[in-house]
Amino acid sequence: MSFNIGLSGLYAANKQLDVTGNNIANVATTGFKSSRAEFEDVYSATKLGSGSKVVGSGVRLSNVSQQFTQGDVNNTGNVLDMGINGSGFFTLSNSGSLSYTRNGTFKVDKDGFITNSDQTSRLQGYGVDANGKIINGVLTDLKLDTSNLAPKTTTVVTSSINLNSTSLPVDNTAATGVPFDPTKSASFTKQFTTPIYDSQGNMHPMDQYVVKTGANTWKVYTLVDGRNPDATGSDPTDPATPPIASTLTFDTNGNLLQVSTPPVPPATLPTISSDLKMTGWVPGTVTNGTWKANGAGANPAGITISMGKTTQYNADTSRTIPTQDGYATGQITNLTIDGTGTLFANFSNNQNKAIGQVALASFTNEQGLQAVGGTSWKETFASGIPGYDAPETGTLGSIQSNSLEESNVNLTNELVNLIKAQSNYQANAKTISTQSTIMQTIIQMT
């Protein structure tokens, strides 16, 4: 009996050594989760029970459970290296067969798909629609779209402007003053320039000239490429095609009351608003003083120039940095990944666009997962079916890009466990040796 008990102890100690040795071997393996050997005692039993005087029959291995505690997440400098801070698993697909991992070492294959380090499986996540909106709920192979970002026409220009209330009025009448001329600084109070874009991504300077005409009234002349913003790009310095001015009216507190723009035939009444509307502009280029359409288009609905934040206070005439929603063609320059796992392509035109989002999987019983090598696991009946969602949703962790999660093996503890297993092995070997000595004594007595 003691021989079998001792043998079971040797077997258990050997398994403990195997588990501990495997932990130590993977102390530097990215995303590795340590294991723990779990044992249970063995008792003989009959149909009537084991009784109160039954001696145990040894020990046996009941389970090798993995410990899914958090490992340290350290910076690597590689944008496609991703560590999970918190719970969840990356999902990988190999021809439809899904596996799960904490190893965030990813690469891009020749077709642009994001894969694991040996490029056998593709990272799963959520795609985007044409507007860059994440399509939740449907897992797909994540792919880096490196195509150029198409240009966008300008539709809105916004800024905050203050017009100095103490500025002297400018006489633009032909009889007594200087008619407005963009080439003559004496004919206007201040000039503001904003870049705008046509449908082909060509940039055009839009110049706004403000002219104080009286107490609480100003005029605004708008030119593009130094020309009138019309279908022919007429010359604003030509008496036959003078620029059209809008009138800004302020109250006694310096707040904007209205913007009045002369009517465009067949309309007969001026447009009253808090914005300027530039319609009818045809993009073109000016070469040697001659304007010519460049074949591109403008926003069909025109460009809205927001004037609602314009004031007239006793301070320098100035403007904040303007914003406008158009841009030129952009080439991808780099990739960034935020905490929610959203992948953003950054372009040379200072724009960015979401191109996908990493999905994380969660399980009711993580320890029910089956380890399949390559620091990955498979779903089992014991683990339950996976749930998928975006990082930072519910109890799921966040993504830390440019980083990897290290093994959660505590080397000090494992070395102590190694000593314990060795001692257990020696002690059980002593049990067998002692039983052998007793048997020899009995034999010698016969």
SVG drawing of the C-alpha trace seen along z (x, -y; Angstrom):
<svg xmlns="http://www.w3.org/2000/svg" viewBox="-38 -115 55 133">
<polyline fill="none" stroke="black" stroke-width="0.4" points="0.0,0.0 2.7,-2.4 4.5,-1.7 1.4,-2.9 1.0,-5.9 4.6,-6.9 4.4,-6.4 1.3,-8.6 3.3,-11.3 6.2,-11.0 3.8,-11.3 2.2,-14.4 5.5,-16.0 6.7,-15.3 3.6,-17.0 4.2,-20.0 7.8,-20.2 6.4,-20.1 4.0,-22.9 6.5,-25.0 9.2,-24.4 6.8,-25.4 6.0,-28.6 9.7,-29.4 10.4,-28.6 7.7,-31.1 8.7,-33.9 9.5,-36.1 6.7,-34.9 4.4,-37.8 0.8,-37.3 1.6,-34.1 -0.6,-33.1 1.0,-31.0 -0.5,-27.6 -1.0,-26.0 -1.1,-22.3 -4.0,-21.3 -4.2,-18.0 -6.7,-16.0 -6.5,-13.1 -7.5,-9.5 -9.6,-7.3 -10.9,-3.7 -14.6,-3.4 -17.3,-0.6 -21.0,-0.8 -21.3,-1.3 -18.9,-4.2 -15.3,-4.6 -15.7,-4.4 -13.9,-6.4 -10.8,-4.2 -9.9,-4.0 -6.4,-5.2 -5.9,-7.3 -4.6,-5.9 -2.4,-8.8 -2.8,-11.8 -3.7,-12.5 -3.7,-15.5 -7.1,-17.1 -6.5,-20.0 -3.9,-22.3 -5.6,-25.7 -4.3,-28.8 -4.1,-32.1 -5.5,-34.9 -4.2,-37.7 -2.9,-41.0 0.6,-41.0 2.7,-44.2 2.1,-46.3 5.3,-47.9 6.1,-50.2 7.6,-48.9 7.3,-51.8 5.6,-49.6 2.1,-51.0 0.7,-47.5 1.8,-46.1 -1.3,-46.2 -1.6,-45.3 -4.9,-44.8 -5.3,-46.7 -8.0,-44.7 -10.1,-41.7 -10.7,-40.4 -9.0,-38.6 -8.0,-39.4 -9.8,-37.3 -7.9,-35.6 -9.4,-33.9 -7.6,-31.2 -9.9,-30.4 -12.9,-30.8 -11.5,-28.9 -11.4,-31.3 -8.8,-31.4 -8.2,-33.9 -5.0,-35.4 -3.5,-38.1 -0.5,-38.3 -0.8,-41.6 2.2,-41.3 0.6,-42.0 1.9,-42.6 0.5,-43.5 0.6,-40.9 1.1,-41.6 -2.6,-42.1 -2.8,-44.7 -4.6,-42.5 -3.5,-42.7 -2.2,-39.3 -0.5,-37.5 3.3,-37.4 3.6,-34.3 0.9,-35.6 -1.3,-32.5 -4.4,-34.2 -6.1,-37.5 -7.1,-39.9 -10.9,-40.3 -12.7,-43.6 -15.3,-45.9 -15.2,-47.6 -16.2,-51.1 -18.7,-52.5 -17.8,-55.1 -18.1,-57.9 -15.7,-56.3 -18.4,-55.2 -17.7,-51.9 -20.1,-49.1 -20.7,-47.3 -21.8,-43.8 -20.2,-42.1 -16.7,-40.7 -14.5,-41.1 -10.8,-40.7 -9.2,-44.1 -7.3,-45.6 -5.2,-48.7 -6.5,-50.9 -3.5,-52.9 -5.3,-54.6 -5.3,-58.3 -8.0,-60.4 -10.2,-62.0 -10.4,-65.8 -13.4,-67.6 -14.9,-70.8 -15.3,-73.6 -18.8,-74.2 -18.4,-76.2 -15.9,-78.8 -16.0,-79.8 -14.0,-82.3 -14.4,-84.9 -13.8,-88.5 -13.6,-91.8 -13.8,-95.0 -12.3,-98.0 -15.2,-100.4 -12.7,-103.3 -11.5,-102.8 -12.0,-105.8 -14.6,-105.3 -13.3,-104.9 -15.0,-106.9 -15.5,-104.6 -17.5,-107.0 -16.0,-107.8 -16.7,-111.5 -15.1,-112.3 -13.1,-109.2 -11.3,-106.1 -13.5,-103.4 -12.7,-99.9 -9.7,-98.4 -8.0,-95.3 -4.7,-96.6 -5.1,-99.9 -4.8,-99.5 -6.3,-103.0 -9.6,-101.7 -10.3,-99.2 -9.7,-98.8 -8.5,-95.2 -7.9,-92.1 -8.4,-88.5 -7.4,-85.5 -8.7,-81.9 -7.8,-78.9 -10.7,-77.1 -10.8,-74.0 -12.6,-72.9 -13.7,-69.4 -10.3,-68.4 -8.5,-69.5 -7.0,-72.6 -6.5,-75.4 -7.8,-78.9 -7.2,-82.0 -10.5,-83.6 -9.9,-87.2 -12.3,-89.2 -11.9,-93.0 -13.7,-94.9 -14.4,-98.6 -15.8,-100.8 -18.4,-103.0 -20.0,-104.7 -21.0,-104.3 -21.9,-100.7 -21.8,-99.8 -19.2,-98.0 -18.9,-96.5 -17.4,-93.2 -16.0,-92.4 -15.2,-88.8 -12.8,-87.7 -11.3,-84.3 -8.0,-84.1 -8.2,-87.9 -11.3,-87.7 -15.0,-88.1 -16.5,-84.8 -18.8,-84.4 -19.0,-82.1 -16.5,-84.1 -13.9,-85.2 -14.4,-88.8 -11.8,-91.4 -12.9,-93.4 -10.7,-96.4 -12.7,-96.7 -15.3,-99.4 -17.6,-97.2 -17.5,-94.4 -17.2,-95.9 -17.3,-93.5 -20.5,-93.0 -20.3,-94.2 -22.3,-92.9 -23.2,-95.2 -22.7,-94.4 -24.8,-96.3 -24.1,-96.4 -26.0,-97.6 -24.7,-100.2 -23.2,-97.4 -21.1,-96.1 -23.1,-93.0 -23.9,-92.0 -27.5,-92.7 -27.5,-91.5 -25.6,-90.8 -27.3,-92.3 -26.3,-91.1 -27.6,-92.7 -30.1,-90.6 -29.0,-88.4 -31.4,-88.7 -34.2,-87.8 -34.5,-88.4 -35.3,-92.1 -34.8,-92.1 -31.5,-91.8 -30.7,-88.7 -30.7,-89.3 -28.9,-86.8 -26.1,-86.4 -23.9,-84.7 -22.5,-85.3 -23.3,-82.9 -21.0,-82.6 -22.9,-81.0 -22.1,-80.8 -18.4,-80.6 -16.6,-78.6 -13.0,-77.5 -10.3,-78.7 -6.8,-79.9 -5.3,-83.2 -2.3,-83.1 -0.7,-86.4 -3.8,-88.3 -6.2,-86.0 -8.7,-83.9 -9.7,-80.4 -11.9,-77.7 -9.8,-74.8 -12.4,-72.1 -13.1,-71.5 -16.4,-72.2 -17.4,-74.0 -20.0,-72.9 -23.3,-73.0 -25.0,-74.7 -22.3,-77.3 -20.0,-78.2 -21.4,-79.6 -19.1,-82.1 -20.2,-82.3 -20.3,-85.8 -22.3,-85.2 -19.3,-85.6 -18.3,-89.0 -18.2,-91.9 -17.4,-95.6 -15.5,-96.5 -12.8,-99.0 -10.0,-96.5 -7.7,-95.8 -9.4,-94.6 -8.4,-90.9 -9.6,-87.4 -9.0,-84.0 -7.5,-81.2 -10.3,-80.3 -11.6,-76.8 -13.1,-75.4 -14.2,-71.8 -12.5,-71.4 -9.2,-69.8 -6.8,-68.6 -6.0,-65.0 -4.1,-63.3 -1.6,-60.5 -1.4,-58.3 1.5,-59.2 1.0,-57.0 -1.5,-55.0 -2.7,-55.6 -4.9,-53.3 -6.8,-54.8 -8.0,-53.1 -11.2,-51.9 -9.2,-50.0 -10.2,-52.3 -7.6,-52.5 -7.1,-55.9 -5.2,-56.6 -3.5,-60.0 -3.0,-61.8 -0.6,-64.4 -3.4,-67.0 -3.8,-66.9 -7.0,-64.8 -7.6,-61.5 -10.1,-58.8 -11.2,-55.7 -10.4,-52.5 -11.5,-49.9 -11.9,-48.9 -10.4,-46.0 -13.0,-43.7 -12.4,-42.0 -13.9,-38.6 -15.0,-37.7 -15.9,-34.4 -18.0,-33.4 -15.3,-30.9 -11.9,-31.8 -10.3,-28.8 -12.5,-26.6 -10.6,-27.7 -8.4,-25.1 -4.8,-26.1 -3.7,-25.3 -0.2,-26.7 1.1,-29.9 -0.2,-31.7 -3.8,-31.2 -6.9,-29.4 -10.0,-27.8 -13.6,-28.0 -14.9,-24.9 -18.2,-23.9 -16.8,-24.7 -15.7,-28.2 -19.1,-29.1 -19.6,-31.0 -17.7,-34.2 -19.2,-37.7 -17.7,-40.4 -17.6,-44.1 -15.4,-47.1 -12.7,-47.8 -13.7,-49.9 -17.3,-48.6 -18.7,-47.2 -16.1,-45.2 -13.7,-44.9 -10.3,-46.4 -8.7,-49.2 -6.2,-48.9 -2.7,-50.4 -1.0,-50.7 2.8,-50.7 2.9,-48.2 2.8,-44.5 1.5,-42.6 4.3,-40.6 4.0,-37.1 2.3,-37.2 4.8,-34.6 6.3,-35.6 9.8,-34.1 10.5,-34.3 7.4,-32.4 8.1,-29.8 11.6,-29.2 10.2,-28.7 7.6,-26.2 10.5,-24.5 12.2,-23.9 8.9,-22.7 8.3,-20.2 11.8,-18.9 11.3,-18.4 8.0,-16.7 9.7,-14.4 12.4,-13.5 10.0,-13.0 7.8,-10.6 10.9,-8.8 11.8,-8.4 8.4,-6.8 9.1,-4.2 12.6,-3.6 11.3,-3.2 8.6,-0.7 11.3,1.2 13.4,1.4 10.4,2.7 9.8,5.3 13.4,6.4 13.2,6.7 10.0,8.9 11.7,11.1 14.8,11.6 12.5,12.6 11.1,15.5"/>
</svg>
